[in-house]
């Protein structure tokens, strides 16, 4: 017996018709997909911030020895080549 609340009303999923079960499962699927995509978006935003930070640091330290950054950038570029 699974109870769900929709618009402040509780329903027992055992009482759902087949069509209602299909709709409920679609809602669960869509909710899981939204959560997964939000997680992926946060990962990409974190990666973006890291790369912006690395570029900013590189630009602010021009003329200094950036061998480590250059090696990392080359390895990253080659990984996608």
Secondary structure as UniProt FT lines:
FT   STRAND          3..6
FT   TURN            7..8
FT   STRAND          9..12
FT   HELIX           13..15
FT   HELIX           18..60
FT   TURN            61..63
FT   HELIX           67..79
//
